[in-house]
Every structure is written in C-alpha cells, then in structure tokens.
C-alpha cells in the first residue's frame, strides 16, 4: 500500500480537477477525492474524471464518503468518516476486493476500525487545519505516541495508520519513529505539487 495519499482540494470542479492532475503529474500514486458540500452532479463528474486520470497514471482512486458513487464508477475504494456509513455496509456494497479506509481520532476509534477490518486508518488531526469542517480534537505527536503505545501495551499489531490533518514534510521523520505507516496530505501538496518527490523519498 502506498504511504502517501493526496486528499483533493478546491472549491470548484475545475479547481479540484486541476489539483488532482498536478498531483498525478508529479507522480502521486494515491488520490482521495474529497469535496465537501459539492453539487451532486459536479461531484459525480469529478469522481468519473478522477477515476480515469488515476487509471491513466496507474494510481489508486479512493472516494471520500460516497460509497454508492464509488461503486458506480468502479473506484478502487472509499474512505468513511466516523459519522458516515459503517465499514460493514460499505464492504457489502463494494465487495471484498475494494479498499476501505476509516477515520479515527481516539484509541477506541482505532480499535473499532481494526475490529471491522479497515484496510487502513486515517488518524488525526495532527494539528489544526482549515480544510476540514467540524474538526475532531487535535492529537499532536503526543496523541499518536499514546495511541501506538496503548496498542503495544495490549500486544496488538499496529495497523496501517496514516497521519492526517495539517501534515507537512517535516513531520515525516517523527511520525515514522512513532510507528505511523504513512501520511495523507492536502494543503502542502496543493500549494506545491513538486514537493511530492520529497514526501516519497522521506517515506521510503
């Protein structure tokens, strides 16, 4: 599984598509299409375009929240939030071969995602970010450390955890020391797509 996810950003379909194209052109291999409060027709069109672009670039295309749309366009999978459709229901709709990721903010959330056999967990936010409304409590590096330590204390295998929420390139080394598998990045890649190469190098 790729260690770098790009979470799409933009206020219009044109902005979203342009940002996704730039990320793919800079060799990102995992796109999560995320566009909150979008008109449904525009969002579906964006998802269709993104799936085609990802296929052309041999990249993974994950749809945020919208499981039915992910099925209709044959995306590679979905990412579900804590208040979205359950992992079991998403798995039933999409089938066993699709990727299902889930958001977590606490140790209990992580356990719940592990029990439900999420393929990966987006744990965060690392720090305050303006890209997400109704932000969960900020974890900081200490929060990640505490959750990973609790998993160790209970002799549980560490799942594929992606740090999310305001993550920047300089965070990679410490996150990896803690035991975090990968990162999901939005702002820094949107602003500077060429930084993807440095992210990928740091995550090796």
N, C-alpha and C positions, 0 to 999 in steps of 0.2 A: 504494500500500500504506500502511495506517495506520502511524503512527510510535509509537503507544502500545499495548502489549499488557498485558492484565491476566492474570496467572497465578493461577488459583484457589487458594484456601487454605481449610483446615478439616479437622477430624478426623472429622467425621461427614457423611453425605449432606445432612443438614439444614443444617449449618454451611456446607458448600460451596455449596449452592443459594442460601442467604440472601446469602452474599458475592457470588456471581455476579449475583444480582438487583440488589443495591445498586450494583454497578459499572455494570451496564447502565442502571439508573435515573439514574445520574449521567453518562450519555452516553459511556461507553467503547464503542468500536466493534470491539474485537478481544478475544476471550476464548480463553485456552488452558486447557482443562480438565485439571488436574493433581492427582491424588490418589493418592499412592504407598501401596502395601500395603493398598489398599481391597479389601473383599469384591467379587468379580467382579459379582455381581448388582446390588449397590448402585452400583458404578461405571458399569455399563451404563445403569442407570436415570438416574443423574446426567447422563450424556452425552446421553441422549434428551431430558431436560428442558432441558439447556443448549442443545441444537440448536434446540429450539422457541423458547426465550426469545431466543436470538440472532436467529433469523429474524424474530420479532416486533419486535425493536429494530433491524433492518437491520444487524446486527453479524456479524462473521466468527467462526465457531466452529471452533477447532483442538483436536484431541485429542492429549494428550501420550502418546507411546509406542505406543498401542494402535491399530495400523493397521487390523486387521480390524474392530474396533468402529467406527472412523471410517468405514469403507466401509459397514458395516451400517446406520448411522444417517444416511448421506449428509452427514457433516460437511464443512466447507469444506477440511479438510486435516489434516495431522498434524505434530507436532514429534518428531523422533527424536534420541535421545542418542547419544553416541559408541559405546556398547556395545549399542545397540538394533538393530533391523532396518536393513539398508542402504537408502540412498536409492533405488537402482535397484529393489530389491524392492518398496519402498513405492510407487514410481511405477507399477510394473507392476500392483500390486493396485488402486490408486486411480484411475489414469488420468491423462492429461496435463493435465486442467483443474483438478486439485486443488492446493492449496498444500502444499508440503513444506519445512519448516524443519529445520535441523540444528544441534546443539550443537557448539561449538568452544572450545578452551582455548589452542591454540598456533597459530603461523603455519602449520605443516604441516596442522593440522586445517582451518584456513580454506581453504588451497589444495585440500585433498581435497574439501571441501564445494563449492567453486567448480567443480571438475572434474566433480563429479556433478550439477551444475546444481540445487543447492538454490535455492529461491526467496528464502530469507533465512537468515541465520546468527545464532544466539544465542551471542554470545561473552562468556565470563566464567569465574568470577565477578569482578565489580568489587571486591568486598570480602567479608569473611566473612559468611555468612548461615546462620541455623538452619533455613531452610525446605528445604534440600536435604541429604540424607544423602550420605556419600562425596564431599565437596566437592573439586573439582579445585583445583590451586594457584591462589591469589588473584592476579589480574593487576594490579589497581590501575590508575590512569590511565596510568602509565608503560608498562605492558604493552600497553594499547590503542595508545598512541602508537607503540611499537616495531613492532607488527604492521602498522599502517596505513603507517608509513614504509617497511617492507620491501616492501609491495605497490607503493608509489610507486617504490621503487628498482628493482623488477623490471618497471616500466611496465605493471602490471596494473590493470585497472579496479577501483575499490573496490566490493565487493558491498554489498547491503543488510545491514548489520551492526546487530544490536540488542545493546546492553549489557544484561547480566543479572547478577543476584546482588547483593542489597543496595542496589540503585539507589534513590536518593531524588531529590526535586525539585531540590535544589540542585546536583545533578551535571550537569544537562542542558546548561548553557552550555559547560562544559569538554568534555564528550563531543562536542558538535556542532563545537566548534573542532577537535577531533582528527579528525573526519570520520566519526563514528558516525551511522548513519542514524536509529535510534530506540532505545527502551528497553522492556524487559519488566519489569514491576513487580508485586510480590506484597504484601509486608508493609505498605508505606505506604498503598496503596490499600485493603487490607483493613481497616486501622485507621481510615482517614479517607477514605471514598469521595468526599467532596465535593472532595478535592484533585485529582481527575481534570481539572477545568476548568483548573486552573493548569498541570498537566502538558501539556495540549493546547495551551495558549497558548504555553508555553515552547518547544514542539517545532515551532511554525509556521515 
